[in-house]
Amino acid sequence: MTLYALNEPRVARNTPIVRLRAFGSIGEPQVDVGSEVTWDTLAGTYASRRRLRQVRVESSGEGFSATVLVQEGQKVKRGEVLAYYSYFFGLGYTEYTAPCDGEVVALIPSIGSIAIKEAPVSLYCRLPGIVEKTDEARGVWVRTYGNLVKASVGAGYGRAGVLSMKAKTPSDKLSARDFTADDAGKVIVAGRSVSKEVLEACLRFRVSGIIAGSVSRGLFEWYSDLAGSLDWDEFLARYWARDAKNRDLEPSPSEIVPALVVTEGYGDSPMGGEAFALLAESEGNPVYIDGGGNGSDEPAVVIPLNGGAVAKEAEKPVCRLGELGLGDRVSVLGLTTAVKEGTVVEILPELKLENDLLLPGAKVATETGETLLVPVSNILLRDRG
């Protein structure tokens, strides 16, 4: 569950944006710092929530009663038959299948257990841009350029999809009947608020994300818990819609539950007019939606410019000290996951960092009233003063 108090503007246009694609556990980045990535670039791999899966089969206490078809060290695919058990002179028959892709790491006859280590989970960028930083413990930071809608509440993980304006005004409310299998993979603007029936419809039809103005606290807590615990088997049993597609294509754990982003907070409030207007302008475009799961970032919706192409402004984030002047409009990058906009109020030929390193920098007054001391390497020049 992620909740933020928004003292800054909820909408930022034409700005550099840095987002963390967070690993669910210790991972291995598959991209290099400075490399260009697209929506479907593999950012890295990590171990899933349940690293070791146990399959119990028939045993007698001393050995397997079932016939085991696999060996330790063998790679298996989800649904592959691991063992079978025939009883009542062949009239009864049970098959035991692998619950996931992975490797058989142990056969334990005394308790009738086949232990499977799950295969690493793939994490895709779902956002075009430039890789700014990688960390095995955290994930991959991607810097892009575009428009940003900040949120106060979020649940779920980073997803991507085409933006669909099902709500026609900020005060509209949707019902479960407004969703069909054609909404699979889309990011839906739901207007004022969402109900449990609407969220379950989004689950059934494999929606990528939902954007709403508000949500009740109890419903949000239920959904946040669901986003952190629902696995594919439980999803198929509880939520699968018969007219939905691609039942056999199991997604990564972070892409089972749609991301939820709420712009205003708890209660029953319409979506802010500025946020709704920006989203309406972007209908039909691919967007990135992040509910803040895995401690990735503040919940937000990112709308990259140029149809997802990396903007030239985003490729050159740094400037030289001599290029800066008092009154220049700048963006501050890399100090936090959110990009700060402000004005240069003082040039600092020597700025002392916490590690006692001296670098050229500037004092920047932000739009929110903060005063930041920033190394010049973290400054993007926007407009001359």
Order of alpha helices (4+ residues) and beta strands (2+ residues): beta-beta-beta-beta-beta-beta-beta-beta-beta-beta-beta-beta-beta-beta-beta-beta-beta-beta-alpha-beta-alpha-alpha-beta-alpha-beta-beta-alpha-beta-beta-beta-beta-beta
